[in-house]
Amino acid sequence: MPELKYVQSPKELVTPIDITQSAFLEQALRKTRKVTPYVDLAKRLLNKLQVVHAPQELLGFPEIRDDLVTAAGFSDKATNYFSASQLEEALLKVLQEIEQKAGPDWRAEITYHFLLTRGDTLGGVMRNIMGAKAKVKFIDAILAALRDKSIEPAVSRTEADKVQKVLWHERVLLFDRTPKIIGKNIDVILLRQHHDERTLLTSWESYLACGEVKGGIDPAGADEHWKTASGALSRIREKFQGKPPKLFFIGAAIENSMAAEIFSQLQSGVLNHAANLNRPQQLSDLASWLVTL
């Protein structure tokens, strides 16, 4: 087992209850702020519904058409399979069915349908936010580890200010790439930097480390996040045919059984490093290890 200063037992990997509570509170506050536009749209929709006598009249209000499509349950992808007239016909069928089932309350029912669908969208938005926050936290730890070694890296970002890569001393750390030799997305890849990125990703010898970073904080989804990450890391081991790069895992929600499995993999050498995202010393230790490879 590698020398991990702050992971000497499975228990040290487990997310403390107070951290989980704080994260849930943060999520609730974020949702409260982000839900306001959806509520405003629902109010606008309900006001328009009050002035019509039957669903077919709603087709004369193009300003709420997209909201009605949402209420009817058509995703953005689904609408691409319909012409404008076909979508209008399908939309009317759904709205009329809602009217038949709900009776006099059909207007409110359509509004509820809209809010339910938008709520599902909001859930996806929140998952993306937490995932992005986890990557930022990890990147901050990497940059701090490099500063401790008096290294000033080059950081490449997208127009949306998302970090794509960090470069230093013939090393490049890439985020969210899908190398052809692996065939699936990898959260973090550390490569020897001696060619352009595309060439590096196709060269087995360039890979120094690969890792998975999971930012979801809900304990109910922790095992599923670990299964996904573990599967991704296993796939890397298989592709490299017994000589894989160093492998690591970082998770925000780590429960007891999951911690035991991670620790067992560390002991056997299947995993080379692991950290709980919410334990700063563990995250710093992993970052320091990574930048010295």
ZAMI-862554 format. One record per residue (C-alpha): residue in three letters; x, y, z. Coordinates in pm, 1 decimal. Each point is the difference from the previous one (the first is absolute). Last residue first. Example, Ala and Ser with C-alpha at 12.3 -4.5 7.8 and 13.67 -1.06 7.14 Angstrom:
r,x,y,z
SER,1367.0,-106.0,714.0
ALA,-137.0,-344.0,66.0
This chain:
r,x,y,z
LEU,487.6,1189.9,-1085.3
THR,70.9,287.5,241.4
VAL,-315.7,195.1,-84.2
LEU,-218.6,-298.4,88.5
TRP,144.1,-61.6,346.5
SER,-45.7,363.9,102.7
ALA,-360.0,-9.2,-129.0
LEU,-72.9,-319.0,195.9
ASP,141.6,151.6,319.5
SER,-195.0,321.1,-50.7
LEU,-324.8,-195.8,-44.9
GLN,67.0,-209.2,310.1
GLN,84.7,307.4,208.1
PRO,-307.2,186.1,-124.5
ARG,-252.6,-271.6,96.3
ASN,-313.7,87.2,-197.2
LEU,120.1,-150.2,-328.6
ASN,66.0,-330.9,176.6
ALA,323.2,-132.5,-139.0
ALA,144.8,-295.7,-185.5
HIS,338.3,-114.5,-130.5
ASN,162.0,-290.1,-184.3
LEU,-307.6,-215.6,-51.2
VAL,35.3,-368.0,-94.5
GLY,300.8,0.6,230.5
SER,-144.2,-265.0,232.6
GLN,-11.8,233.6,300.3
LEU,-146.1,284.3,-205.1
GLN,-264.5,-232.1,-142.4
SER,-93.9,-108.7,352.9
PHE,-24.6,364.5,105.3
ILE,-239.6,70.3,-286.5
GLU,-213.7,-301.5,92.2
ALA,-13.5,95.4,367.5
ALA,-84.7,360.5,-87.6
MET,-290.2,-119.5,-215.0
SER,-137.9,-206.2,285.9
ASN,29.7,296.4,237.7
GLU,-127.8,282.1,-224.0
ILE,195.7,240.8,-217.8
ALA,-176.4,308.5,-134.0
ALA,241.5,260.4,-139.4
GLY,214.3,-250.1,-187.4
ILE,354.4,-1.8,-137.0
PHE,142.1,-311.1,-166.9
PHE,348.4,-80.7,-126.9
LEU,180.9,-213.1,-256.4
LYS,369.0,1.0,-91.5
PRO,43.8,-98.8,-363.4
PRO,-89.6,-353.8,-101.9
LYS,244.6,-281.5,-77.5
GLY,-216.1,-313.7,17.2
GLN,-155.1,29.4,-342.7
PHE,-32.8,379.4,-28.2
LYS,-358.0,-36.2,-122.7
GLU,-92.5,-224.1,292.0
ARG,135.7,239.6,261.7
ILE,-182.3,290.3,-167.1
ARG,-327.5,-195.9,1.1
SER,46.6,-71.2,369.6
LEU,35.6,375.2,62.5
ALA,-325.9,73.0,-182.5
GLY,-182.5,-279.2,183.2
SER,127.7,127.1,334.2
ALA,-122.3,349.9,-84.0
THR,-348.0,-118.6,-98.2
LYS,-20.6,-235.5,297.6
TRP,121.0,279.2,228.9
HIS,-265.4,240.5,-125.3
GLU,-265.7,-269.8,49.7
ASP,122.3,-67.7,354.1
ALA,-19.2,369.6,87.9
GLY,-349.5,60.7,-137.5
ALA,-189.6,-35.5,328.6
PRO,283.4,177.3,182.3
ASP,-86.6,322.0,-191.4
ILE,319.6,202.9,-46.0
GLY,56.1,-36.5,-373.5
GLY,346.6,125.0,-91.8
LYS,156.1,-307.8,-162.5
VAL,358.7,31.0,-125.2
GLU,145.6,-293.2,-196.3
GLY,368.4,-39.4,-68.5
CYS,265.7,-82.6,-254.8
ALA,375.4,14.2,45.8
LEU,329.1,0.7,-193.4
TYR,-123.1,-59.8,-354.4
SER,247.6,91.1,-273.6
GLU,120.8,-356.9,-59.4
TRP,-337.7,-111.0,-135.7
SER,13.1,265.2,-271.7
THR,-335.4,92.8,-155.2
LEU,-75.1,273.3,255.0
LEU,345.6,149.9,-47.5
THR,-44.3,35.1,-374.9
ARG,-325.1,192.2,45.0
GLU,152.6,221.0,269.9
ASP,301.3,110.6,-204.2
HIS,329.5,-165.3,85.7
HIS,242.7,-12.7,293.5
GLN,-226.8,49.8,299.5
ARG,-0.8,-315.4,209.6
LEU,-364.8,-49.3,80.8
LEU,-232.1,32.7,300.3
ILE,-364.7,-84.4,-75.1
VAL,-303.9,106.1,204.9
ASP,-372.6,-69.0,-44.0
ILE,34.8,-278.4,-256.6
ASN,-263.8,-36.1,-272.0
LYS,-20.7,-332.5,-181.9
GLY,169.7,-167.1,-296.9
ILE,331.3,-64.5,174.4
ILE,233.8,8.4,-301.2
LYS,-224.5,259.2,-162.0
PRO,54.2,238.8,289.2
THR,-318.1,155.4,142.4
ARG,103.7,310.0,197.4
ASP,-162.8,163.2,299.8
PHE,300.0,182.6,147.9
LEU,363.2,-0.7,-109.0
LEU,314.4,37.8,211.0
VAL,308.5,69.4,-211.7
ARG,357.3,-68.2,107.3
GLU,326.5,103.5,-161.5
HIS,76.8,243.3,283.2
TRP,-353.5,145.2,40.6
LEU,-335.5,1.6,-182.3
VAL,-356.5,9.9,137.5
LYS,-285.6,-91.3,-233.5
GLN,-364.1,65.0,-81.7
VAL,-92.9,235.6,282.8
LYS,-352.5,136.7,-42.6
ASP,-6.5,377.7,-40.8
ALA,-309.0,-8.0,-227.3
GLU,226.1,101.3,-289.0
THR,198.4,-315.0,75.3
ARG,310.7,0.2,218.5
SER,368.8,-90.0,-35.0
VAL,217.6,36.0,310.2
ALA,375.8,41.9,-32.0
PRO,180.7,-108.1,315.9
GLU,210.5,210.9,239.5
ILE,219.9,-242.0,193.5
SER,147.9,107.9,332.6
LYS,-47.6,-351.7,142.0
ASP,-268.8,121.3,239.9
ARG,-148.4,185.6,-297.1
LEU,-40.1,-334.3,-178.4
ALA,-186.2,-149.7,295.9
ALA,-225.4,308.3,18.1
LEU,-79.3,-30.3,-371.7
ILE,-90.4,-366.9,45.1
ALA,-219.3,74.8,303.2
ASP,-181.2,274.3,-192.8
ILE,-53.1,-248.2,-283.2
PHE,-164.5,-246.1,240.2
LYS,-233.3,264.1,140.9
VAL,-86.8,117.1,-351.1
LYS,-72.6,-359.9,-106.7
ALA,-231.0,-48.8,299.7
LYS,-183.4,325.2,-77.4
ALA,-58.8,-115.8,-357.4
GLY,-156.8,-324.1,122.1
MET,-214.1,189.4,250.1
ILE,-119.3,240.2,-270.4
ASN,-70.6,-281.9,-245.7
ARG,-207.5,-182.5,260.3
MET,-187.1,322.7,71.8
VAL,-81.3,53.5,-367.8
GLY,-126.0,-357.1,-29.4
GLY,-229.1,49.6,298.0
LEU,-119.2,327.6,-150.1
THR,-103.2,-184.1,-315.0
ASP,-204.3,-241.7,210.4
GLY,-162.1,296.8,168.6
ARG,-76.5,145.6,-342.2
THR,-194.8,-314.9,-82.7
LEU,-190.7,11.7,327.7
LEU,-66.5,372.8,-34.5
PHE,-147.0,-38.9,-348.4
HIS,-218.5,-291.5,106.9
TYR,-127.6,207.9,291.5
THR,-87.5,282.9,-239.7
ILE,-187.9,-241.3,-224.8
GLU,-192.9,-123.3,305.1
ALA,-85.7,355.6,103.4
ARG,-163.4,55.0,-338.0
TRP,-169.5,-342.0,6.6
ASP,-177.6,67.5,329.9
PRO,-348.1,-16.6,-154.4
GLY,56.9,-359.8,-111.5
ALA,344.0,-139.7,90.1
LYS,-8.9,-315.9,-209.9
GLN,-171.6,146.8,-307.6
GLU,204.5,320.2,13.7
ILE,327.5,-189.2,29.3
GLU,-103.5,-208.9,-301.6
GLN,-76.1,318.6,-191.6
LEU,345.7,137.3,81.4
VAL,168.4,-321.4,-117.6
LYS,-192.3,-10.6,-328.1
LEU,64.1,370.6,-60.9
LEU,373.7,-48.9,35.7
ALA,-0.4,-286.5,-249.8
GLU,-180.0,215.2,-258.1
GLU,230.9,296.4,61.3
LEU,303.1,-226.4,-23.0
GLN,-120.0,-141.7,-329.7
SER,-61.9,349.7,-140.7
ALA,346.9,124.1,97.4
SER,165.6,-317.0,-131.5
PHE,79.8,-259.1,263.1
TYR,314.6,-197.8,85.5
ASN,187.9,305.8,126.1
THR,-270.6,49.9,264.3
ALA,117.8,-313.8,179.9
LYS,349.2,137.0,53.3
ASP,-134.5,311.7,171.3
SER,-210.0,-220.9,223.4
PHE,-375.5,-38.2,-49.2
GLY,-182.9,-46.0,329.6
ALA,-323.7,186.4,-73.9
ALA,94.9,266.7,253.8
THR,326.4,59.8,-188.3
VAL,-183.3,36.6,-331.8
LEU,-240.6,238.1,175.6
ASP,291.8,208.3,126.0
ASP,148.7,8.5,-350.6
ARG,-332.2,123.0,-141.7
ILE,-42.7,272.2,260.4
GLU,85.6,299.1,-224.1
PRO,-162.3,-173.9,-300.5
PHE,-349.2,49.1,150.2
GLY,-249.3,-116.8,-264.2
LEU,74.3,-364.0,76.4
LEU,-160.6,59.5,338.9
GLU,-345.5,13.0,-160.5
GLN,20.1,-373.7,-58.7
PRO,16.7,-55.4,376.6
ALA,-354.6,134.1,60.9
HIS,-160.7,304.9,161.0
VAL,296.9,235.4,-5.8
VAL,72.6,308.5,212.3
GLN,113.0,-184.1,316.2
LEU,267.2,-197.0,-186.0
LYS,193.1,317.0,-72.3
ASN,19.5,81.2,372.3
LEU,108.2,-358.0,76.9
LEU,286.9,24.7,-250.0
ARG,122.3,328.5,143.4
LYS,-8.4,-147.3,349.2
ALA,189.7,-308.0,-119.0
LEU,263.6,220.3,-163.9
ASP,48.6,189.8,325.6
VAL,30.6,-328.1,191.0
TYR,266.1,-117.6,-244.9
PRO,192.9,327.0,38.0
THR,-7.3,-35.5,382.9
VAL,130.0,-359.9,10.5
LYS,364.3,104.6,-25.1
ARG,8.5,195.3,324.7
THR,-182.0,-260.0,206.9
LYS,204.7,-273.8,-167.0
ARG,323.8,167.9,108.1
LEU,-124.7,33.4,359.0
ALA,-107.8,-365.6,7.8
GLN,332.6,-111.2,-146.0
GLU,193.8,194.3,264.5
LEU,-213.6,-153.8,272.5
PHE,63.1,-349.0,-140.4
ALA,373.8,72.9,-7.3
SER,-0.7,117.4,362.5
GLN,-185.0,-314.6,110.4
THR,240.4,-226.4,-186.8
ILE,297.3,178.7,154.1
ASP,-156.0,-36.8,346.5
ILE,-49.8,-372.8,-61.0
PRO,370.0,-59.1,-69.3
THR,83.1,-154.2,-341.5
VAL,174.6,-336.4,45.2
LEU,360.7,-25.2,-118.8
GLU,148.7,3.3,352.1
LYS,-223.4,-293.5,94.9
PRO,161.9,-219.7,-264.9
SER,332.4,16.0,188.0
GLN,338.0,173.3,-26.8
VAL,-105.1,264.8,-249.4
TYR,163.3,329.0,102.2
LYS,365.4,-57.3,-76.2
LEU,-52.7,-236.1,-291.1
GLU,313.0,-210.0,-45.3
PRO,-88.2,-237.7,-281.3
MET,-135.0,-347.2,88.1
